[in-house]
Amino acid sequence: MLKIFGRQVPTLQNSAEQRQYLISVMEDIVRPLSEQVVTLKIERGDLKQGFEVSAGILCDRKRLEITLEGKLPPKPELSENYQKWQKMYEFNLKRNSRAIKVNKGQITNFSIEELKPLVEQVEMDVKNWLESEQFHPIQHGLRDKLNYNDEVRVMIQTEDNLLRKLPWHQWEFFESYGKAEVALIRKVSNRVKKSVRSRKKVRILAIFGASENLNLDEDRQILKSLQGAETIFLEKPSRQLLEQYLTDQTGWDILSFSGHSESEVDGSTGVICINDTDNLTVEQLKDSLKIAIQKGLEIAIFNSCDGLGLAKQLEDLDIPQIIVMRELVPDLIAQKFLKAFLKAFVGGKSFYVSVREARKRLKDKYDKQIPGVSWLPVICQNKAEFPKTWRELQENT
């Protein structure tokens, strides 16, 4: 059997398959040598008893023969303080967000005096918890193996709903590693076999759902202005029309949803409001989404409220990368995050660094107005996939 760079080449039926295979080989060769992945597995315990934690390191796609082990001590006040912030934040925000259940009437102003100390307390809780002595073996082990200039993807594997909501980026580790960003992962992920793509540009399917009390025109302008992209807009589509476009023969690289959404309290499921009357779950769109993934869908962005339930169901379908908002998100913040993320991503930054820069933009400009709002964006990663850059999406078309 023929070998290329030490790889055995499978039997390929046509020139398109040969081209796609050679591209995948070259991607592995030219991918930057500073790509590091840390997986923190938090599987047993709770905040009342503490957690057992293990960490694995993947350097340049090669797993190091090392497992770091440690513990996170009991921290029940972290849950209590987060819920205090969450309750106050939601009370102030309900009338000016991308949530499905929106109370009509005059917008309530944020009580910065009440929110700010709650945010500071939660952030301090997270920092102290992750600097605890029992966690030092992992903390020190990571610093011993990683370079400060590396891009590091820190992937949190946990089924605990509260842990999935925490602002992990407050860990002091992220201050030392300026190109590190956090993501959530599930225990088991699979790489979906994808068909050969034949697109001329990066294709984006932009879905605009119900828009009561929202200004989605800003999202439209952001997506419309992208260079090197073909963006198709669906405004308040029926389920039939949405599924028709999801299964489009040419396929999509990016799926973007703007509008209202929400998740169950336990973070198990979620719904999006695709028009003024219809709310859909991921389960209802599962078959269409599977086809979209098989045709090359790489990124799903749900720029809407309370998306962790949506993300959990989407993760089951093995989408490579997902971005959601952890809690209710103000309309303005959703717009500013999308703009900052796409500016960095299309401008050549990696997927993870682009999210980090967009979050920093929110923190620098808007956290003073709405304390804690920079916590909202989170990546949900298929750990069997490696995130593509905008350039790689273009090169694969």
N, C-alpha and C positions, 0 to 999 in steps of 0.2 A: 504493500500500500504506500502511496506517495506521502512524503513528509515535508512540511514547511516549518522552518524554525523549530524542529523537534516535535511538531504536532503531526499526528496522523490525520490525513485529509479524508473525510467521508466521501462516499460516492454522491456526486451532485448531478442533478438531472439536466440543468440548462445553464446558460451563461449568466442569467440573473442570480441564480443561487450561488454560482462560483464567485461572482462579484461581491455578494453580501458576505460570503464566508471570508474572503480575503480582507474585506474591510474590518471584520471582527478580529482577525488575527493582528492586523496593523494597529488597531485600537489598543490591544494588550501590550504591544511593543512600545508605542509612543506615549502611553499614559504616564503622567508625571510620577517620578519615583518617590514623591513625598505624600502619597495617599495612605493614610493610616485610619484604621477602624478599631474602636474600642467598644466591646459589648459588655454592658453591666447587666448581669442576670440577678433579678431580685424576685425570688420565687417563693420563699417560705417566710411567714411571719406577718406582722401588722405593726401599726404605729404604737400600739400599747405594749407589745412584747419585743419589738425590734425585728430586724430582718437579717437573714443570712444572704451574703452577696458574693458573687464570683465575677471575675473580669477576664475576658480573653482579648488578645490583641492580634489584629491582622495588619501586617506591614507589606505594602506593595503586592497585595493579593496572596501573600503567603502567611499562613497562620503560625505564629511563634509557638514553640513547644513550651508554653508557660501558661499557667492559670493562677491568677492572683485571687486570694480569698480574704474576706474580711466580714465585718458586720456593721450594720447601722443600728445604733441603740434605740431603745424606746423613746418616742417623741410625741406623746399624745397631744401636746399643746399645738403642734404643727397643724394637725387636723382641725382643732378648734379655732385657731387663728385664721386659717384659710377660709373656713366656712363663715366666719364673722365678716371677712373682707367680701366674700362672694355675695353674701346676703345684702350688705350695704351697697355694693356695686350694682347688683341687679335692681335693687329698689330705685336707685337713681337713674338707671339706664333704660328701663323697660319701654319707655315711650320714644326712644330715639336710637333704635337698634335694628339689626337685620334678623330679629326673632320673628317667629310665626305669630305668636300671641302678643300682639302689640296693644297696649292700652291707649285709647284715643284721648285727646285733650292736650293741654298745654305741656310742653316739655319741662321736666323737672330739672333744675340746675344741680350739678354735682356739688356735694358737700366735701370739698377738698380737705377741710379741717378734720373731718371724720375718717375719710378714706386714707389719707396719707400715713398716719401712724399705724394703721392696719397693714398697709403695704410694707412699710419699713419693718414691722414685726415679722411678717411672713418671710421676707427676704433674709432677715437675720436668722430666723429659725432654720431655713434651708442651708445657709452658709455654715452655721455652727454644727448642724447635723452631719454635713458632709466633711467637716474638719474634725470630727470626733476621733478619739484615739483608736477606737476599734476599727475605724475605716482607714487608718494610716497605712496598713500593708498594701492596700490597693492604690491609695494616693501616691505613695512613694514609689511603688512598682511602675506606675504609669510614667512618672517623671523620669525614671531611670531609663525607660525604653523609648521615649518619644522626644523628638527635637522641638524646640519652641517655635520654629518656623514652619513646621509641618501643618498641612491641612488634616485635621482630625475630625472624624465623624464619631460622635459618642452616642451609641445606641442603647436605649434603656428598654430592657425586656421585663415587663411586669404586667400582670392582669389586674392589679389594684387600681381602681378607678381614680382614687384621690392622687396616687403617685403619678398617674398619667397627666394630671392637671397641674402639678407643681412647676414652678419656674426653675427648672434645673440649670438654666443658664446663669443663675446666681452663684453657682459653685465657683469658688476661687480659681479652680482649674481653668475656667474659660477666660479669666483675666490674664493668666500667664500664657495661654495658647490663643493668640489673636486670630487664628484661622480655624478655630474649633467651633462646632455647632452640634446641638443635641437633636436626637430623633427618637421616636417611639417605634418599637418593633414587636412583633408577636413571636411566639416560640417556634412555630413552623412556617416557613415561607418556601415558595416554589418559583422557579423561573418558567414562565409560560413560553411555549414554542411559538414563535412569531413568523408570519408569512413574510415573504420578500416585499419590501416597500418600493413603490414606484411613484413617489411624490416629487414635485418640482420645487416646493417650498415647505417650510415648517407649517403644518396645518393645525389650526386651533379651532375647536368648536366652543363658541361662547354662548352659554345659555343664560338668558335673563328671565328669571321667574317673576312671581308676584312682587310688585314694587311699591306697595302702599307705604307712604312716609319715607321713601328712599329716593335718592338721586342716582340712578344707574347710568345716566348719560356720561358721567365721569369715567366709569369703568369701560364704557364703549369707546371713548376717546383714547384711553390708555391702550387698549387692545388694538384699536384701529391704526395707531401710529407706529406699530412695530415694523421694523425693516426686515425684509426677508421672510415674511410670514403671510400665509393666506388664512384669513380669519372669517369664519362664517358665523353670523349672529342669528340666534333663535330667540324671539321675544315671546314670552308666555306661551310656549308650545303646548299642544295637546300631547298626551302620552304617546299616541300613535306616531305623531310627527317626530317627537324626540327619539323614539326607538328607530325610526327610519333613518335619521341622521347619524345616530350612534353606530349603526351597522353599515354606514356608507362604504362602498366598495374600495374607495381610495384609502380610507383610514384616517386616523388623527394622531398627532403627536402630543397635543395638550388639550385637556378638557377643563374649561373654566365655568364655574357656576357663580352667579351673582343674584342675590335675592334673600328670601327668608328661609330659615331652616331651624331645626331644633333636635335635641337628642333626649332619650330617656334619662332619668335621674341616675341610673346605674351605668350609663354610658354604653349600653349593649346595642342599641339601635338608634337610628335617626331618620328624619324625613326632610325632604325639600319641597317647597311650595313652587311647583313649576308654572302655575298660572293662578288666576284669582279664585279658582274653585278646587284644584286638584293638588293634594299632597301625596308624594310618592316615597316609598322606602327603597333602599338599595336592592333589597330582595326582589321587588317588583321590576327592577331594571336589570337584574342580574344577567339574564341571557344576552341582552343587547350589549352590556358592558363587557362581557366575556369576549364577544366578537370584536369589539373595539380594541381590547388588549391584545388579542391574537393578531390584529392588523397593525400593531405597533404603538398603541397608546403608552406613553412614558410618564406623563405627569397629569395629576388631577388636582385642581385648585378649587376649593370650596370657600369662596370669599363671603361667608355668611355665618350666622350665629351658631354657637354651641355645637361644634361639628365632630366631637370625639366619637359619638355613637355612629355617625356616618362613616368615619374613618375605620372604625372597628369592622364594619361590614365590608367596606371597600378593601381592607387588608385581606379579607378572606378570598378575594378574587385575584390577589397577587398583582395588583397595580404596582409598578416599580416605585414611584414617589407620589405622596399625597401631602397637600398642605391644607390644614383646617384651622379654625379658630376655637380655642378651648372653651370660651364662655361667650356671652352676648358681646357683640362687637358694634360699636357706634358706626354709623354709615360713613362718616368722614374718615375714621381710622381704617376701615376696610379699603377705601379708595387709596389712601396714602400708602398702605402696605403694598397693595398690588402694584402701584406705580414704582415704588422704590425697589421692590423685588425684581420686577421685569427690567428696569433700567440696569440693574447690576448684572442680571443673568444674560440679557441680550448683549450687554457690553463686554462679555467675556469672562465674568466671574463664574466660579463653580456654583452648582445648585445650593450647596450648604452655606458657602460664604455669602451668597446673595440673600439668603434668608437672614443670616446674622446681621448683614448691613441694613436690611430693611427693618429689622427689630430695633437696631441701634437708632435708626432714624425716628422711630416711634418714641423710643425712650427719651431722646434728646429734645424732641419738639413737643410731644404730647403727654408724657407722663405727669408733667406738672399740672396739666389741665384735668387729666383723668388718671389718677394714680393707679398703677397696675396694668394699664392698657398694653404695655409692651410685652406682657406675659402671654398674650393671646395666641400669636401664630405658632404653630408647631408642625414639624415634619413627621409623617408616618412612613417608614421606610420598609420596603420589601428587602430583607437582608440577603436574599439570593441574587439581587440585582445591584449593579453599580450605576450610580446616577450619571446621566449624560450631561454634557455642556450644551449650550445653544449651538455652538459650532459643530458638535458631533451630530446634533439633530439635523443641521443643514447638510452635513456631509453624507448622511445616510439617506437623503432624499433622492 
